[in-house]
Amino acid sequence: MKKIAALTIVIIFGFVCIGFACELIVRVTEGSYAPFFIKENGRYSGLSIELTEALFKEAGCKAIYKPFPFKRSLAYIKHGEIHLMLNLTVTEEREAYTRFIGPQLDETVVLVIHKDSRFNIASLEDMKKLPKSIGVEIGKVYGKEFEDKRKHDIEFRSKIEIVTDVAFNVRKLQRNRLSGFLGYGYNVYYKIKKDPEYKNFVVHPYIVNQNWVHFGFSKKSVSEDMIKKLQEAYNRATRKGVFKKIKQQYR
């Protein structure tokens, strides 16, 4: 009887807790998005996965990785159908349904161009002078200054071409149908080093935005007590230098 009492199982807001252990559904990309998510033989690895595993190990939790499109995942977080999104930028809208723990990663938004291009860009305003459009992905946030300009500057907004997947931007730039496309530092530098499709691309010196992304937990399906435990685990892992050590391997 004592053993049974010690192994009480409680269902809390859609996930299972056994003592201090828990299982949380974590959104990942549908394919590889290196170096954050690398999918091989149906299994995920990479920078974001390693950071998640480090956090969950400290918290006594287990991740259940589920692939979903980015925009749909925001709705799933809002309604509690998944528990965690990774690499998530804090916005006022998302704070209404997401509890953020972090920072998780430094996020630098850069402009990817063809290596033969010679663009003089020192500000967002200069992008309006580019001969062709700038590619961006639907649902992605590229910094407050960029988003404010996209919202209020009609001429600037007309220069933005939205796609559902970065692969479309890669092909368009290869065919000189774009002046460039926006991407995130870790991913872009990794691709330029490793991916043959990026062999003719470089990063423009102009930095579009520098920011931080966080672990984003659903307010609908993750309790305040669990968030507290995860925050404490994050703090312990940070003090131990666990996250720093992982990130250094991907720079």
HELIX and SHEET records of a PDB file:
HELIX    1   1 LYS A    2  ALA A    6  1                                   5    
HELIX    2   2 LEU A   47  ALA A   59  1                                  13    
HELIX    3   3 PHE A   70  HIS A   79  1                                  10    
HELIX    4   4 GLU A   92  GLU A   95  1                                   4    
HELIX    5   5 LEU A  124  MET A  127  1                                   4    
HELIX    6   6 LYS A  144  HIS A  152  1                                   9    
HELIX    7   7 ILE A  154  ARG A  157  1                                   4    
HELIX    8   8 VAL A  166  GLN A  174  1                                   9    
HELIX    9   9 GLY A  185  LYS A  194  1                                  10    
HELIX   10  10 PRO A  196  TYR A  198  5                                   3    
HELIX   11  11 GLU A  224  LYS A  240  1                                  17    
HELIX   12  12 VAL A  242  GLN A  248  1                                   7    
SHEET    1   A 4 ILE A   9  ILE A  12  0                                        
SHEET    2   A 4 PHE A  15  ILE A  18 -1                                        
SHEET    3   A 4 ALA A  21  VAL A  28 -1                                        
SHEET    4   A 4 CYS A  61  PRO A  67  1                                        
SHEET    1   B 2 ILE A  38  GLU A  40  0                                        
SHEET    2   B 2 ARG A  43  SER A  45 -1                                        
SHEET    1   C 6 LEU A  84  THR A  89  0                                        
SHEET    2   C 6 PHE A 201  SER A 218 -1                                        
SHEET    3   C 6 THR A  98  HIS A 114 -1                                        
SHEET    4   C 6 GLY A 180  TYR A 184 -1                                        
SHEET    5   C 6 ILE A 134  GLU A 137  1                                        
SHEET    6   C 6 ILE A 160  VAL A 163  1                                        
END                                                                             
